[in-house]
Amino acid sequence: MIGLTSSFLLLLLLLSTTSPVASSATHRACHRNPDIVHRTCHHSAATDPNVNYTLCVESLGSSPKSKSANLRGLALLSLRLAKAEAKRAKARAKEALREVHDGGDRYLESCLATCLELYAGANAALGESIKMVKQGKYGDANVHVSGSVDAPGVCEGSFKEGGRASPLGKENHRLFQLTLSITSMNIVRALN
């Protein structure tokens, strides 16, 4: 959710700005602290009014792995959740495209094709982010996450432009909540 994305970016900020010694100490402390999800979400909610603490905790806490995760593990978990949502959105767009194709509505078909392409791009960008986190390239990971943030808005905009209701509103809302928010852009700048 939006809280999840801000939490992920907070994790990247912490991972990328600490020294190797401090980073190691932070990782060990997080292993000993089973409340890393709550602490991360609390900090994110306190620093970003768009962060929904409850949704953040529910998202990150949905995996049993989150209870023993360090900051890096929590970052990977949040990325995997967002990637899974992009994949679900892509599958739903593909299904909707098949349904519309039979009806012959060219405009709607064009919008759905655009969304399908956007979701594929978001999925790929999130996959690259996962690779970058695994390699310790947190700034690069943040850049790739940023590449996926526009997909839901552009998809929705294509329908609105033609005065159409989006059949992908739910998917776009969820994907947006799992990617960047405006506040996250400040964190991206801090990493560079």
Secondary structure, 3 states (H helix, E strand, C coil): CHHHHHHHHHHHHHHHHCCHHHHHHHHHHHHHCCCHHHHHHHHHHHHCCCCCHHHHHHHHCCCHHHHHCCHHHHHHHHHHHHHHHHHHHHHHHHHHHHHHHHHCCHHHHHHHHHHHHHHHHHHHHHHHHHHHHHCCCHHHHHHHHHHHCCHHHHHHHHHHHCCCCCCCHHHHHHHHHCCCCHHHHHHHHHHC
